[in-house]
Amino acid sequence: MEIYRAKVEALKRIEDKARRAAKQAEIDAVYRAPALEHLRKASGSRLEHPAYVEGLIALTEERHDDALTLAKRAQDEAPWFYDATVLEAETHFAMG
């Protein structure tokens, strides 16, 4: 997920729209699709923090409102789970 996010952030520096779109499609195929598949498989297993995994999926799919809601739910269910707070911060950053 981190590699995908870094690659997407780098897209912002490509000014040519056609080149940026082509690179986005490549990044989605190489990084996003496999990451989403992995997360979806994990969400079907017995997880300690399922809201967190669903939040990661929502963030990756750019469903920011859902990601924030799920991050908050994960925080409420497990206040000690630091990654839920990181998910909330990363979602705000993506929205920014």
C-alpha positions, 0 to 999 in steps of 0.5 A: 500500500505504501508503494502504491501511495508513493507512486500516486503522489509522484503522479502529481508531478507529471504535467502531461495529462495523457502521460499521467493517465497512462502512468495511473493505469500502470500503477493501478494494474501493478500496485492497486489491484493486487493490494485490493485483492490482498486486503479483500482476502484478509477481510474475510478472515478472522481479524482483530480489527476488521474496520481497519482493513475495510478502511484501508480498502476504502482509502485505496478506492478513494472513498474518503468519507468511508475511510474516515468513518471506518478509521474512527470505528477502529479507533473506538473499538481498539483505542490502543491500535495506533494504525487506525489513527494513522489511517485517519491521518492518511485519509485526511492527507489524501483529501487535502 
